[in-house]
């Protein structure tokens, strides 16, 4: 799991650098062609994948289609606040729960949602992971280009130290797990996420270096968070179903990233979101607007910490791995 999050961070470096330079020097539509390069790896993947016995399984297209409707409707609702879309979201959630409770061949069954630890961990993971795209991949880019008047190719370079260090943290997560248990890692990661956001909010006009440090703390925190939160979520899931649980968990994280993009874009578009209690930070209205947005993101981080403590933290064993 640690190496998995390392690969994600390295991919973020490559993607951010590519996106920044393409958007600056080429037509941004060129970005849609870049994923086609992954096709070049297919022969190698097919050659080295272990041979497995073929099993006759049917893909649950209907279940996945309903999940797609759920994800799309909530993202579109957060963009336009159209109540018709919100009703569609509620109806699709109810339809999904009814479908998986009646269909034994669904890609995920209702039993997963009867497992409170898995369900609660999924809720916390969903909320906290919206912040990654909301801050690092969206708000920060607009902030730096607007407040500091730098181009996207320069912004993309700022991600290099953060993502490389985050990849290192991910790779070392196994060693970290020998000294801290999953619960301690989660609290540490949540705390660092909160601190990194406060750095950006309170020192928004100080220096670009502040955001380099903020981004390093932020990215490393998410790299540290991934494995222990999964460990907590599937702790009481039967071993034979852990793969399905892990797949659904990652599916929810992908939806969370999209939701984070959506609500942060909504906040950025307001342009008049200025909290008066932050007036001591800066007198620049644009900077104050972004500082206010980051404070909202920090409040979401606090909500995640409180939910984790209330739903999970109080009940999880405090023993360290050595004990």
C-alpha positions as CSV (number, residue, x, y, z in Angstrom):
1,X,0.0,0.0,0.0
2,X,2.9,2.3,0.7
3,X,4.5,1.7,-2.6
4,X,1.1,2.2,-4.2
5,X,0.8,5.7,-2.8
6,X,4.4,6.4,-3.8
7,X,3.5,5.6,-7.4
8,X,0.6,7.9,-7.2
9,X,2.8,10.8,-5.9
10,X,5.4,10.2,-8.7
11,X,2.5,10.2,-11.2
12,X,1.3,13.5,-9.7
13,X,4.8,15.0,-10.4
14,X,4.8,13.8,-14.0
15,X,1.2,14.9,-14.5
16,X,1.6,18.3,-12.9
17,X,4.8,19.1,-14.8
18,X,3.3,17.9,-18.1
19,X,0.1,19.8,-17.5
20,X,1.9,23.0,-16.5
21,X,4.2,23.1,-19.5
22,X,1.6,21.9,-22.0
23,X,-0.9,24.5,-20.8
24,X,1.7,27.2,-21.0
25,X,3.4,26.5,-24.3
26,X,0.9,24.3,-26.2
27,X,-2.9,24.1,-26.7
28,X,-4.4,22.6,-23.4
29,X,-6.4,20.1,-25.5
30,X,-3.1,18.3,-26.2
31,X,-3.4,17.0,-22.6
32,X,-6.1,14.5,-23.8
33,X,-3.6,12.8,-26.1
34,X,-0.9,12.1,-23.4
35,X,-2.7,9.2,-21.7
36,X,-2.5,7.3,-25.0
37,X,1.2,6.8,-24.2
38,X,0.2,4.2,-21.6
39,X,-0.8,1.9,-24.5
40,X,2.9,1.5,-25.2
41,X,3.2,-0.3,-21.9
42,X,0.5,-2.9,-22.6
43,X,2.8,-5.5,-24.3
44,X,5.1,-5.5,-21.3
45,X,2.3,-5.7,-18.8
46,X,0.7,-8.6,-20.6
47,X,4.1,-10.4,-20.8
48,X,4.9,-10.1,-17.1
49,X,1.5,-10.5,-15.4
50,X,1.3,-13.8,-13.7
51,X,-0.8,-16.4,-15.4
52,X,-4.1,-17.0,-13.6
53,X,-6.8,-19.6,-14.1
54,X,-9.7,-18.2,-16.0
55,X,-12.9,-17.9,-14.0
56,X,-16.2,-17.1,-15.5
57,X,-17.3,-13.8,-13.8
58,X,-19.9,-11.3,-15.0
59,X,-19.1,-7.6,-14.7
60,X,-21.7,-5.8,-12.8
61,X,-22.4,-3.1,-15.4
62,X,-25.7,-2.0,-13.8
63,X,-24.2,-1.5,-10.4
64,X,-21.2,0.5,-11.8
65,X,-23.7,2.5,-13.9
66,X,-25.7,3.5,-10.8
67,X,-22.4,4.5,-9.0
68,X,-21.5,6.6,-12.0
69,X,-24.9,8.4,-11.8
70,X,-24.4,9.0,-8.0
71,X,-20.9,10.5,-8.6
72,X,-21.9,12.6,-11.6
73,X,-25.1,14.0,-10.0
74,X,-23.5,15.1,-6.8
75,X,-20.6,16.8,-8.7
76,X,-23.0,18.6,-11.1
77,X,-25.2,19.6,-8.1
78,X,-22.2,21.2,-6.3
79,X,-21.4,23.1,-9.5
80,X,-24.9,24.5,-10.1
81,X,-27.0,23.8,-7.0
82,X,-29.8,22.5,-9.2
83,X,-32.3,20.8,-6.9
84,X,-33.2,18.4,-9.7
85,X,-29.7,17.0,-9.7
86,X,-29.8,16.7,-5.9
87,X,-33.0,14.7,-6.1
88,X,-31.4,12.5,-8.8
89,X,-28.5,11.9,-6.4
90,X,-30.8,10.9,-3.5
91,X,-32.8,8.6,-5.8
92,X,-29.7,7.0,-7.2
93,X,-28.3,6.3,-3.7
94,X,-31.5,4.7,-2.7
95,X,-31.6,2.7,-5.9
96,X,-28.0,1.6,-5.4
97,X,-28.7,0.4,-1.8
98,X,-31.8,-1.4,-2.9
99,X,-29.9,-3.0,-5.9
100,X,-27.0,-4.3,-3.8
101,X,-29.4,-5.6,-1.1
102,X,-31.3,-7.7,-3.6
103,X,-28.6,-8.7,-6.1
104,X,-26.2,-11.3,-4.7
105,X,-23.9,-10.9,-7.8
106,X,-23.5,-7.1,-7.3
107,X,-19.9,-5.9,-7.4
108,X,-20.3,-5.0,-3.7
109,X,-23.0,-6.3,-1.3
110,X,-25.0,-4.7,1.4
111,X,-22.9,-6.6,4.0
112,X,-20.1,-4.1,3.5
113,X,-22.3,-1.3,4.6
114,X,-23.4,-3.2,7.7
115,X,-19.8,-3.3,8.8
116,X,-19.7,-0.1,10.7
117,X,-15.9,0.2,10.9
118,X,-15.6,-0.1,7.1
119,X,-18.5,2.3,6.5
120,X,-17.2,5.0,9.0
121,X,-13.6,4.7,7.6
122,X,-15.0,5.2,4.1
123,X,-16.9,8.3,5.2
124,X,-13.8,9.8,6.8
125,X,-11.6,8.9,3.9
126,X,-14.0,10.4,1.4
127,X,-14.2,13.7,3.2
128,X,-10.4,14.1,3.9
129,X,-9.4,13.1,0.3
130,X,-11.6,15.8,-1.2
131,X,-9.0,18.2,0.2
132,X,-6.1,16.8,-1.8
133,X,-7.6,17.9,-5.1
134,X,-9.3,20.9,-3.6
135,X,-6.1,22.4,-2.2
136,X,-3.0,20.9,-3.9
137,X,-4.4,20.4,-7.4
138,X,-6.8,23.3,-7.8
139,X,-6.8,26.2,-5.3
140,X,-3.0,26.3,-4.9
141,X,-2.5,26.6,-8.7
142,X,-5.0,29.5,-9.1
143,X,-3.6,31.2,-5.9
144,X,0.0,31.2,-7.2
145,X,-0.9,32.4,-10.7
146,X,-3.2,35.1,-9.4
147,X,-1.5,36.4,-6.2
148,X,2.1,35.8,-7.2
149,X,1.6,36.3,-11.0
150,X,3.6,33.3,-12.1
151,X,2.9,30.9,-15.0
152,X,1.6,27.4,-14.7
153,X,5.0,25.9,-15.8
154,X,6.6,27.5,-12.8
155,X,3.8,26.4,-10.5
156,X,4.3,22.8,-11.7
157,X,8.0,22.9,-10.7
158,X,6.9,23.7,-7.1
159,X,5.3,20.2,-6.9
160,X,8.6,18.4,-7.5
161,X,10.0,18.4,-3.9
162,X,6.6,17.8,-2.4
163,X,5.6,14.8,-4.5
164,X,9.1,13.2,-4.4
165,X,9.2,13.5,-0.6
166,X,5.7,12.1,-0.4
167,X,6.8,9.2,-2.5
168,X,9.6,8.6,-0.1
169,X,7.2,8.7,2.9
170,X,4.9,6.2,1.1
171,X,7.8,3.8,0.4
172,X,8.9,4.0,4.1
173,X,5.3,3.6,5.5
174,X,6.1,0.0,6.3
175,X,9.0,1.1,8.5
176,X,7.0,3.9,10.0
177,X,4.3,1.2,10.9
178,X,6.9,-0.6,13.1
179,X,6.9,2.4,15.4
180,X,3.4,3.9,15.1
181,X,0.2,2.1,14.9
182,X,-2.5,2.9,12.3
183,X,-4.5,5.1,14.6
184,X,-1.4,7.2,15.5
185,X,-0.4,7.6,11.9
186,X,-3.9,8.8,11.0
187,X,-3.9,11.4,13.8
188,X,-0.4,12.6,12.8
189,X,-1.4,12.9,9.1
190,X,-4.6,14.8,9.9
191,X,-2.7,17.1,12.2
192,X,0.0,17.9,9.5
193,X,-2.7,18.4,6.9
194,X,-4.4,21.0,9.2
195,X,-1.0,22.7,9.9
196,X,-0.1,22.9,6.2
197,X,-3.4,24.6,5.4
198,X,-3.0,27.1,8.2
199,X,0.4,28.0,6.9
200,X,-1.1,28.8,3.5
201,X,-4.0,30.8,5.0
202,X,-2.0,32.9,7.5
203,X,1.2,33.5,5.5
204,X,-0.4,33.8,2.1
205,X,1.5,36.9,0.9
206,X,4.8,36.2,2.8
207,X,6.7,34.1,0.2
208,X,6.3,31.4,-2.4
209,X,8.6,29.3,-0.1
210,X,5.7,29.1,2.4
211,X,3.6,27.3,-0.2
212,X,6.5,25.0,-1.0
213,X,6.7,24.0,2.7
214,X,2.9,23.8,2.9
215,X,2.7,21.6,-0.1
216,X,5.5,19.3,1.2
217,X,3.7,18.8,4.5
218,X,0.3,18.4,2.8
219,X,1.5,15.8,0.3
220,X,3.6,13.8,2.8
221,X,0.6,13.7,5.1
222,X,-1.6,12.1,2.5
223,X,1.2,9.6,1.6
224,X,1.3,8.7,5.3
225,X,-2.5,8.5,5.6
226,X,-3.3,6.1,2.8
227,X,-2.1,2.7,4.2
228,X,-3.2,3.1,7.8
229,X,-6.7,4.3,7.0
230,X,-7.1,1.4,4.6
231,X,-5.8,-0.9,7.3
232,X,-8.4,0.4,9.7
233,X,-11.2,0.2,7.2
234,X,-10.8,-3.5,6.2
235,X,-9.7,-4.7,9.7
236,X,-13.0,-6.6,10.2
237,X,-13.7,-7.4,6.6
238,X,-13.5,-11.1,5.8
239,X,-10.1,-11.9,4.0
240,X,-11.8,-13.3,0.9
241,X,-13.7,-10.0,0.5
242,X,-10.8,-7.6,1.3
243,X,-10.0,-7.2,-2.4
244,X,-13.5,-6.0,-3.2
245,X,-13.5,-3.7,-0.1
246,X,-10.1,-2.2,-1.3
247,X,-11.4,-1.7,-4.8
248,X,-14.6,0.1,-3.6
249,X,-12.5,2.2,-1.2
250,X,-10.3,3.4,-4.0
251,X,-13.3,4.0,-6.2
252,X,-14.7,6.3,-3.5
253,X,-11.3,8.1,-3.3
254,X,-11.5,8.8,-7.0
255,X,-15.0,10.2,-6.6
256,X,-13.8,12.3,-3.6
257,X,-11.0,13.8,-5.7
258,X,-13.6,14.9,-8.3
259,X,-15.9,16.3,-5.6
260,X,-12.9,18.3,-4.2
261,X,-12.2,19.8,-7.6
262,X,-15.9,20.8,-7.9
263,X,-16.4,22.5,-4.6
264,X,-13.0,24.3,-4.6
265,X,-13.8,25.6,-8.1
266,X,-17.1,26.9,-6.8
267,X,-15.3,28.7,-4.0
268,X,-12.7,30.1,-6.4
269,X,-15.4,31.4,-8.7
270,X,-17.2,33.4,-6.0
271,X,-14.2,35.8,-5.9
272,X,-15.9,37.8,-3.0
273,X,-15.3,35.3,-0.2
274,X,-13.5,37.4,2.4
275,X,-13.6,36.6,6.1
276,X,-13.2,39.8,8.1
277,X,-11.3,38.1,10.9
278,X,-8.5,37.4,8.4
279,X,-8.0,41.1,7.7
280,X,-4.8,41.1,9.7
281,X,-3.3,38.6,7.2
282,X,-3.4,40.9,4.2
283,X,-5.1,43.9,2.8
284,X,-5.0,42.6,-0.8
285,X,-8.7,41.5,-1.5
286,X,-7.5,38.8,-3.9
287,X,-5.1,37.3,-1.4
288,X,-7.8,37.6,1.3
289,X,-10.2,35.7,-0.9
290,X,-7.8,32.8,-1.3
291,X,-6.9,32.9,2.4
292,X,-10.7,32.6,3.2
293,X,-11.0,29.6,0.9
294,X,-8.1,27.8,2.6
295,X,-9.6,28.4,6.0
296,X,-12.8,26.6,4.8
297,X,-10.6,23.7,3.6
298,X,-8.9,23.7,7.1
299,X,-12.4,23.5,8.7
300,X,-13.1,20.4,6.5
301,X,-9.8,18.9,7.8
302,X,-11.0,19.6,11.4
303,X,-14.4,18.0,10.6
304,X,-12.5,14.9,9.4
305,X,-10.4,14.7,12.6
306,X,-13.5,15.0,14.8
307,X,-15.4,12.4,12.7
308,X,-12.5,10.0,12.9
309,X,-12.2,10.4,16.7
310,X,-16.0,10.1,17.2
311,X,-16.7,7.3,14.8
312,X,-13.5,5.3,15.0
313,X,-10.7,6.6,17.1
314,X,-12.3,6.1,20.5
315,X,-12.9,2.4,19.8
316,X,-9.7,1.4,18.1
317,X,-7.0,-0.4,20.2
318,X,-4.2,2.0,21.3
319,X,-1.6,-0.7,21.4
320,X,1.6,-0.1,19.3
321,X,2.8,-2.9,17.0
322,X,5.5,-4.0,19.4
323,X,2.9,-4.5,22.2
